[in-house]
Amino acid sequence: MTAPPAFAKSTICWLEIDGRDWPAWYVAVGDTAYIVSGAGEQELPDLPATLPITLRVRTALQYAGKFEATADRLRQGDEAWDEAVGALRPARLNSTGDDQVGRWVGDGVVWAVRPDFEHLLPFERNAPSGAREPTPTPATTRVPIPRHLGGRRRHAG
């Protein structure tokens, strides 16, 4: 099966690593998502060899599917390096300097993530979002709750 239209049209996916979903900006070339992370780029941990990837429809912000994917770390001189850098460089917005590729070689990581579009993984629509719970704090609000939020009742009279 070829990549679904959502894969080619979107630029954001979620990578599940150690039970946590990480948002990742990517550039799609065929059935491969090229991702760059590291110094001056998006924060991502090292990707495992296989991981789930969740896609969404860019225009409607709807869920498009969750697939098993393989991840390969690319290094300068690798066969796919030139294709990856050639796709990532012009698509990278708000670059922090002229020597992007030099920074990616020295301090960054370029990944080739290849989803298996043949097998859709199960997805719970009502699953927890994965958002972190707020840090407990002794802080509190001392003023009464405003009327429009259900506080301060009106007295008849």
Helices and strands as residue ranges (DSSP letters): H 5-9, E 12-17, E 20-25, E 27-29, E 32-38, E 50-57, E 62-74, H 81-91, H 100-106, E 108-120, G 147-149
